[in-house]
Amino acid sequence: MSRTIYFHHSSRIFVILLLFLIFVCSLLFLGVISVAFANIGFTSMTIFLILIGTLLGSTVNIPLMKIKAVVPIIREEYVSYLWVTYRIPYVEYDTTVTTVAVNVGGALIPTAVSIYLLSKAAPLMMFYSLIGVAAVALFTYAVARPVKGVGIVTPAFLPPLAAAAVALFLSPMQPQIIAYVSGVLGTLIGADILNLGNIPKLGAPVASIGGAGTFDGVFLSGIIAVLLVGF
């Protein structure tokens, strides 16, 4: 199977994310985000590098497999009879091929950061984090919507709010790691992994795990959730 690297983002989304990164970096220099992330073991420089890697990696999709599906297509033909033209719709079936890919910035990097945090966490904190992941995943699955021709679309600000709420409920004194891990992994699982069965129905040429439609949710979840529980 050919493994082509896909660069997939509209220019408008990229500009918005770039502006958001500039805003986040400004907060870094003011010490807002650095204070929040210091509680989970990252320095300001490390946070900056993670954000840069996430933004640049958001344009790169690594293909995993191809899925074929037979989809109905409504077509029309026109028939004239006694100087009157009639429109006759009919259904044809066509085979579509969707490439399932994984987004570097929206899936691989946040997952790697989450695994690192879990590896450093105490057993109880790891247990709470997994509960948080399950809760946010179920919530995200409930609010995510498959959009034909696009993919799975998730409201950007709902998963981080859910992650922050779950983290504060499970561990009011040390919610930061739970907030980040449950926000990132919960969004990925709830929006993309649990919706893999809907991919053949979408008709999109590329379905990216952590890519368009869910990247903003994953990107914002880790940052906003930690900020929310840090203040």
C-alpha positions in Angstrom: 0.0 0.0 0.0 1.3 3.4 -0.9 2.0 5.5 2.2 1.8 9.1 1.1 2.1 11.9 3.7 -1.0 14.1 3.4 -0.9 17.9 4.2 -4.5 18.7 5.1 -5.7 21.9 6.5 -7.6 24.9 5.1 -5.6 28.1 5.1 -8.3 29.8 7.3 -8.0 27.1 10.0 -4.2 27.3 9.9 -4.3 31.1 10.2 -6.7 30.8 13.2 -4.5 28.3 14.9 -1.4 30.4 14.2 -3.0 33.4 15.8 -4.1 31.2 18.7 -0.5 30.0 19.1 0.8 33.6 19.1 -1.8 34.4 21.8 -0.7 31.3 23.8 3.0 32.1 23.4 2.2 35.6 24.8 0.6 34.0 27.8 3.7 31.9 28.2 5.9 34.9 28.5 3.6 36.4 31.0 3.9 33.2 33.0 0.2 32.2 32.9 0.5 28.9 31.1 4.0 28.1 32.5 2.5 28.3 36.0 -0.3 25.9 35.1 2.0 23.4 33.3 4.7 23.6 35.9 2.4 21.6 38.2 2.6 18.7 35.7 6.4 18.9 35.3 7.0 20.9 32.1 9.2 24.0 31.7 8.2 27.0 29.7 10.6 26.0 26.9 9.2 22.5 26.8 5.7 23.8 26.6 6.7 26.1 23.7 8.3 23.3 21.8 5.2 21.1 22.3 2.9 23.8 21.0 5.2 24.5 18.0 5.3 20.8 17.2 1.6 20.5 17.6 0.8 23.3 15.2 3.3 22.3 12.5 2.3 18.6 12.9 -1.4 19.5 12.4 -0.7 19.8 8.7 0.7 16.3 8.4 -1.5 13.2 8.2 0.2 9.7 8.1 -2.0 7.2 6.3 -2.8 3.9 8.1 -5.3 2.1 5.9 -7.9 2.4 3.2 -11.6 1.7 3.6 -13.9 1.0 0.7 -17.6 1.6 0.9 -20.6 1.4 -1.5 -22.6 4.6 -1.2 -25.9 5.5 -3.0 -25.8 8.5 -5.3 -28.9 10.2 -6.5 -28.8 11.2 -10.2 -31.3 12.7 -12.5 -32.3 12.3 -16.1 -34.8 14.2 -18.2 -37.5 12.7 -20.5 -39.6 14.8 -22.9 -43.0 13.7 -23.9 -45.6 15.7 -25.7 -43.5 18.9 -25.4 -43.3 18.4 -21.6 -39.9 17.6 -19.9 -40.0 15.4 -16.9 -37.3 15.1 -14.3 -36.7 11.5 -13.2 -34.4 10.9 -10.3 -32.8 7.5 -9.9 -30.2 5.9 -7.6 -26.8 4.6 -8.6 -24.3 2.9 -6.3 -20.7 3.9 -6.4 -17.6 2.7 -4.6 -15.7 5.3 -2.5 -12.3 4.9 -1.0 -11.4 6.7 2.3 -7.9 6.8 3.6 -7.8 6.6 7.3 -4.8 8.6 8.6 -3.4 9.8 11.9 -2.6 13.4 12.4 0.8 14.2 13.9 -0.2 17.4 15.8 -3.7 16.4 16.7 -3.1 12.8 17.8 0.5 11.6 18.0 2.1 14.5 19.9 -0.8 14.9 22.5 -0.9 11.1 23.0 2.9 11.0 23.6 2.6 13.8 26.1 -0.3 12.1 27.9 1.6 8.8 28.0 4.6 10.6 29.5 2.5 12.2 32.2 0.8 8.9 33.0 4.2 7.2 33.3 5.3 9.8 35.9 2.0 9.7 37.8 1.3 7.8 41.0 -1.0 4.7 40.6 -4.0 6.4 42.1 -3.5 9.5 39.8 -3.2 7.1 36.8 -6.4 5.4 37.9 -8.3 8.7 38.2 -6.9 9.8 34.8 -8.2 6.7 33.1 -11.7 7.3 34.7 -11.5 10.8 33.4 -10.6 9.6 29.9 -13.6 7.3 29.9 -15.9 10.0 31.1 -14.7 12.6 28.6 -14.7 10.0 25.8 -18.4 9.2 26.4 -19.3 12.9 26.6 -17.4 13.7 23.4 -18.9 10.8 21.6 -22.4 12.1 22.5 -21.7 15.6 21.2 -19.6 14.7 18.1 -21.3 14.7 14.8 -20.3 13.0 11.5 -20.4 15.4 8.6 -20.5 14.0 5.2 -17.5 14.9 3.1 -15.7 16.3 6.1 -15.4 13.8 8.9 -16.2 13.8 12.6 -16.8 17.3 13.9 -16.5 18.1 17.6 -17.5 21.4 19.4 -14.1 22.9 20.3 -14.8 24.1 23.8 -17.1 21.3 25.2 -14.4 18.6 25.7 -12.0 20.8 27.7 -14.8 22.0 29.9 -15.8 18.4 30.6 -12.2 17.5 31.2 -11.7 20.3 33.7 -15.0 19.4 35.5 -14.1 15.7 35.8 -10.6 16.5 37.0 -11.8 18.8 39.7 -14.4 16.3 40.8 -11.9 13.3 40.9 -9.0 15.2 42.5 -9.7 18.7 43.6 -6.1 19.1 45.1 -4.1 17.8 42.0 -6.3 18.0 38.9 -3.8 19.1 36.3 -2.6 15.7 35.0 -6.2 14.3 35.0 -7.4 17.4 33.1 -4.8 17.2 30.4 -4.9 13.4 29.9 -8.7 13.1 30.0 -9.1 16.1 27.7 -6.7 14.9 25.1 -7.3 11.1 25.1 -11.0 11.4 25.9 -11.5 13.7 22.9 -9.5 11.5 20.5 -11.3 8.3 21.7 -14.8 9.8 21.8 -14.6 11.8 18.6 -12.5 9.6 16.3 -11.9 6.1 17.6 -15.5 5.4 18.7 -16.7 6.8 15.3 -14.5 4.6 13.1 -17.6 2.7 12.1 -19.1 5.8 10.6 -16.2 6.5 8.3 -17.5 4.6 5.3 -20.7 6.7 5.4 -18.9 10.1 5.3 -17.7 9.9 1.7 -14.6 11.9 2.6 -11.3 11.1 0.7 -9.3 11.3 4.0 -10.5 10.6 7.5 -7.8 11.8 9.9 -7.7 10.7 13.6 -7.0 14.0 15.4 -7.2 15.9 12.2 -9.8 18.3 10.7 -12.9 18.5 12.7 -11.4 17.2 16.0 -7.9 18.8 15.9 -9.2 22.0 17.5 -11.0 20.0 20.2 -7.8 18.0 21.0 -5.5 21.0 20.8 -7.7 23.2 23.0 -8.6 20.4 25.5 -5.2 19.9 26.9 -4.4 23.6 27.2 -7.7 25.0 28.3 -8.4 22.1 30.7 -5.1 22.7 32.5 -5.7 26.5 32.6 -9.2 26.0 34.0 -8.0 23.9 36.9 -5.0 26.0 37.4 -6.9 29.1 38.5 
